[in-house]
Amino acid sequence: MWQTPSKPDYDIEIEIKSEVAIYVLSRSRGEGVDRSMADGDIELSKTEIRDILNLNRQYKKFILVLNVGGIIDLTPVLEVDTILLMSQLGTTSGDSLADVTFRKAYPSGKLAASWAPIMNYPSTKGFGELDDTYYNEGIYVGYRYFDTVNYNPTFHFGFGLGYTQFKIINTNIKADEKYIFIESVVKNIGKYSGKEIVQVYISAPQTILDKPYQELKGYAKTKELLPDQVEILSIVISTESLASFDTLKIIMYNGSRQIYSSFRYFITRYKDYCNINIGYKC
């Protein structure tokens, strides 16, 4: 394992007359390369903070583009309104960035990780120890930890914005022993076309094994919807995916042979929820 050097400080005069500015923040990462909790890596350097804030205040329209392979602590620059996570797309990065910037393509992705200051992750303590690394966080990784302890990260797992807005105008749910059937009606209530992802989180009862506050168990994505257009999305979740496992047996809720228990489901995190009852034999 090795580490790449952090971004160096620099001095470049920014005095171009324009209404629009784009700042691309990059980090070089790849297989076998550890991150470091240092300025110019997970943390922003003083130079980066200075230039991002100056550009944001100087130009009428400013976009902060993140060409990175992992989280960055953006706490010092959260006054920026438009942040585009490009990640590391390879040789077509420039084409993709141009298409999204000029609205030829719609940014409809969602975060696959929670973004927060690195010291707030339970896995940070002890990480990188040369002799032994202990995974004391157990199942409480990422959003499973933040949601359980009621911590609000900078950007939630599953978060993502685009050029338009959507609303879930109706949700129906049915359940039997084997499956949960969810049907959501999604409407584009904005001015531009776009796509939306409906996410279903399940909050299971606490039993003899630890359970996080909620877990993502299903999702579906709309086609490109025009303004005021509606689509019905169907999501099917197997009740077996709600089970917990130990070394001896599968535990469903409290390990008994027949359970009739209550689950709470969330549509797109905290917006809509209700309780459902499921009978299950194991």
Wavefront OBJ file of the C-alpha trace (Angstrom):
o trace
v 0.000 0.000 0.000
v 1.176 3.531 -0.685
v -0.060 7.088 -0.530
v -0.013 9.739 -3.207
v 1.160 13.199 -2.188
v -1.399 15.808 -1.192
v -2.198 18.701 -3.506
v 0.412 21.460 -3.144
v -0.406 25.090 -2.437
v -0.252 27.447 -5.407
v -0.851 31.069 -6.408
v -2.742 31.732 -9.637
v -4.260 35.130 -10.292
v -7.978 34.907 -11.097
v -9.096 38.063 -12.860
v -11.041 36.855 -15.899
v -14.169 38.811 -16.819
v -17.037 36.359 -17.140
v -20.383 35.483 -15.575
v -19.526 31.798 -15.187
v -16.664 29.994 -13.468
v -16.030 26.249 -13.058
v -13.538 24.909 -10.530
v -12.546 21.250 -10.868
v -11.315 19.699 -7.633
v -9.386 16.498 -8.313
v -7.770 13.719 -6.324
v -5.579 10.946 -7.759
v -6.690 7.578 -6.445
v -6.622 3.949 -7.502
v -6.316 0.383 -6.336
v -3.857 -0.033 -3.477
v -3.717 3.670 -2.650
v -4.758 4.723 0.854
v -6.397 8.044 1.640
v -4.916 10.311 4.271
v -6.586 12.636 6.747
v -4.545 15.586 5.553
v -5.011 18.899 3.780
v -5.066 18.307 0.047
v -6.540 14.814 0.379
v -9.686 14.099 2.408
v -9.445 17.637 3.722
v -9.344 20.654 1.430
v -6.090 22.579 1.333
v -6.045 26.215 2.396
v -5.401 27.197 -1.220
v -8.396 25.214 -2.462
v -10.672 26.752 0.172
v -9.434 30.234 -0.696
v -9.954 29.885 -4.441
v -13.328 28.110 -4.243
v -14.768 30.754 -1.934
v -13.303 33.628 -3.972
v -14.706 32.253 -7.219
v -18.097 31.645 -5.650
v -18.272 35.237 -4.439
v -16.773 36.779 -7.570
v -18.823 35.112 -10.314
v -22.578 35.233 -10.834
v -22.678 31.544 -11.719
v -20.186 29.134 -10.164
v -19.926 25.340 -10.331
v -17.687 23.249 -8.092
v -16.917 19.979 -9.905
v -15.578 17.042 -7.898
v -13.341 14.747 -9.951
v -12.656 12.447 -7.020
v -12.867 8.768 -6.176
v -14.076 9.146 -2.603
v -15.386 11.525 0.014
v -13.990 15.019 0.553
v -14.761 17.168 3.591
v -16.586 20.092 1.990
v -17.532 21.743 5.277
v -15.428 24.913 4.641
v -17.094 25.608 1.241
v -20.747 24.759 1.835
v -21.796 28.251 0.813
v -21.393 27.037 -2.786
v -24.853 26.351 -4.249
v -23.897 24.156 -7.213
v -21.695 21.126 -6.570
v -21.386 18.412 -9.239
v -19.909 15.047 -8.285
v -18.337 13.756 -11.478
v -16.216 11.067 -9.802
v -13.505 9.562 -11.994
v -15.066 8.711 -15.360
v -11.930 8.103 -17.380
v -11.211 9.328 -20.904
v -14.773 10.580 -21.537
v -14.903 12.756 -18.419
v -14.741 16.018 -20.364
v -17.560 15.051 -22.738
v -19.771 13.921 -19.869
v -19.112 17.080 -17.882
v -19.954 19.265 -20.883
v -23.196 17.361 -21.556
v -24.393 17.756 -17.965
v -23.277 21.386 -17.711
v -25.168 22.373 -20.872
v -28.170 20.226 -19.921
v -27.761 17.796 -22.804
v -27.742 15.074 -20.168
v -29.568 14.925 -16.847
v -27.641 14.307 -13.583
v -29.817 11.683 -11.908
v -27.312 9.781 -9.770
v -27.493 9.332 -5.999
v -24.646 9.170 -3.504
v -23.391 5.664 -2.752
v -21.733 6.868 0.470
v -22.493 9.308 3.258
v -20.317 12.436 3.146
v -19.245 13.815 6.520
v -16.071 15.031 8.264
v -13.817 11.981 8.447
v -13.487 11.977 12.238
v -17.247 11.442 12.578
v -17.104 7.976 11.011
v -16.913 5.149 13.580
v -14.434 3.295 11.337
v -11.854 6.106 11.413
v -10.414 5.316 14.840
v -7.575 2.837 14.429
v -7.695 2.811 10.623
v -4.251 2.498 9.070
v -2.601 0.895 12.093
v 0.293 -1.163 10.751
v 0.011 -4.020 13.274
v -3.721 -4.549 13.791
v -6.893 -2.909 12.541
v -10.021 -3.586 14.593
v -13.425 -3.219 12.969
v -15.142 -1.946 16.090
v -17.979 -0.361 14.108
v -19.554 -3.770 13.393
v -22.674 -3.357 11.239
v -22.769 0.396 11.826
v -21.076 1.467 8.610
v -21.920 4.667 6.744
v -25.569 5.688 6.843
v -26.416 2.718 9.099
v -24.370 4.413 11.800
v -25.354 8.031 11.123
v -29.075 7.254 11.021
v -28.918 5.108 14.165
v -27.192 7.783 16.261
v -29.300 10.531 14.647
v -26.292 12.328 13.169
v -26.876 14.579 10.168
v -23.956 14.184 7.702
v -22.988 16.848 5.202
v -24.638 14.842 2.406
v -26.737 11.756 3.050
v -26.320 8.379 1.404
v -28.842 8.335 -1.461
v -28.839 12.123 -1.859
v -28.737 13.726 -5.285
v -30.227 16.733 -7.063
v -30.771 17.649 -10.704
v -32.313 20.330 -12.877
v -35.896 19.599 -11.886
v -37.954 18.442 -8.894
v -40.051 15.366 -8.253
v -42.830 14.407 -5.890
v -44.127 11.009 -4.811
v -47.852 11.655 -5.037
v -49.090 8.226 -3.958
v -47.735 4.969 -2.543
v -49.465 1.603 -2.151
v -48.013 -1.369 -0.327
v -48.967 -5.020 0.009
v -47.137 -7.829 1.770
v -47.337 -11.600 2.235
v -45.000 -14.255 3.623
v -42.526 -14.030 0.773
v -42.631 -10.515 -0.671
v -43.359 -6.855 -0.047
v -44.912 -5.124 -3.064
v -44.526 -1.353 -3.262
v -46.042 0.853 -5.945
v -45.161 4.558 -6.035
v -46.469 7.261 -8.330
v -43.723 9.747 -9.210
v -44.429 13.126 -10.812
v -42.041 15.655 -12.308
v -43.175 18.926 -10.719
v -40.300 21.015 -12.081
v -39.654 22.958 -15.288
v -37.229 20.557 -16.981
v -37.138 16.895 -17.956
v -35.289 14.457 -15.731
v -35.159 11.122 -13.949
v -35.762 10.201 -10.313
v -34.865 7.239 -8.111
v -37.291 6.019 -5.455
v -35.523 4.407 -2.517
v -37.157 2.092 0.023
v -35.643 1.805 3.499
v -36.741 -0.795 6.021
v -36.588 -0.202 9.767
v -36.695 -3.586 11.514
v -37.587 -4.314 15.161
v -34.695 -4.654 17.593
v -34.231 -8.307 18.630
v -31.378 -10.403 20.008
v -29.088 -9.103 17.264
v -28.232 -5.458 16.668
v -30.158 -3.781 13.849
v -29.457 -0.328 12.419
v -32.219 2.270 12.403
v -32.910 1.593 8.713
v -31.424 -0.132 5.683
v -31.882 0.335 1.946
v -33.782 -2.698 0.656
v -35.096 -1.654 -2.727
v -35.075 1.081 -5.338
v -36.274 1.864 -8.847
v -35.576 4.609 -11.393
v -38.002 6.385 -13.660
v -37.525 6.939 -17.354
v -36.881 10.534 -18.400
v -40.028 12.427 -17.397
v -41.155 15.686 -18.967
v -42.614 18.438 -16.738
v -45.931 17.259 -15.182
v -45.367 13.735 -16.517
v -46.089 10.809 -14.174
v -44.715 7.286 -13.903
v -45.692 4.365 -11.678
v -42.704 2.508 -10.220
v -42.964 -1.010 -8.779
v -40.493 -2.343 -6.219
v -40.526 -5.906 -4.883
v -38.607 -6.838 -1.726
v -38.102 -10.415 -0.588
v -38.895 -10.932 3.104
v -35.860 -13.231 3.268
v -33.694 -10.141 2.698
v -34.991 -8.804 6.034
v -33.612 -11.746 7.999
v -30.557 -11.594 10.271
v -27.920 -14.292 10.422
v -25.778 -15.715 13.202
v -23.449 -18.739 13.135
v -26.199 -21.191 14.065
v -29.426 -20.158 12.347
v -31.371 -17.579 10.433
v -33.191 -15.229 12.777
v -36.340 -13.560 11.583
v -37.338 -10.815 14.034
v -36.957 -12.824 17.281
v -35.959 -16.298 16.079
v -39.237 -18.084 16.759
v -40.937 -20.421 14.312
v -43.858 -18.155 13.484
v -43.774 -14.399 13.863
v -46.236 -11.683 13.036
v -44.190 -8.556 13.440
v -44.274 -4.859 12.558
v -41.841 -3.189 10.184
v -41.627 0.458 9.277
v -40.791 1.332 5.708
v -39.547 4.655 4.379
v -39.948 5.883 0.810
v -36.884 7.943 -0.188
v -35.580 8.165 3.375
v -37.656 10.240 5.771
v -40.359 11.689 3.517
v -43.105 9.042 3.704
v -43.453 6.091 6.011
v -45.924 3.700 7.562
v -45.978 0.462 9.543
v -46.580 -2.897 7.892
v -47.208 -6.327 9.404
v -45.678 -9.458 7.912
v -46.325 -13.061 8.868
v -43.253 -15.231 8.255
v -42.328 -18.866 8.843
v -38.702 -19.935 9.268
l 1 2 3 4 5 6 7 8 9 10 11 12 13 14 15 16 17 18 19 20 21 22 23 24 25 26 27 28 29 30 31 32 33 34 35 36 37 38 39 40 41 42 43 44 45 46 47 48 49 50 51 52 53 54 55 56 57 58 59 60 61 62 63 64 65 66 67 68 69 70 71 72 73 74 75 76 77 78 79 80 81 82 83 84 85 86 87 88 89 90 91 92 93 94 95 96 97 98 99 100 101 102 103 104 105 106 107 108 109 110 111 112 113 114 115 116 117 118 119 120 121 122 123 124 125 126 127 128 129 130 131 132 133 134 135 136 137 138 139 140 141 142 143 144 145 146 147 148 149 150 151 152 153 154 155 156 157 158 159 160 161 162 163 164 165 166 167 168 169 170 171 172 173 174 175 176 177 178 179 180 181 182 183 184 185 186 187 188 189 190 191 192 193 194 195 196 197 198 199 200 201 202 203 204 205 206 207 208 209 210 211 212 213 214 215 216 217 218 219 220 221 222 223 224 225 226 227 228 229 230 231 232 233 234 235 236 237 238 239 240 241 242 243 244 245 246 247 248 249 250 251 252 253 254 255 256 257 258 259 260 261 262 263 264 265 266 267 268 269 270 271 272 273 274 275 276 277 278 279 280 281 282
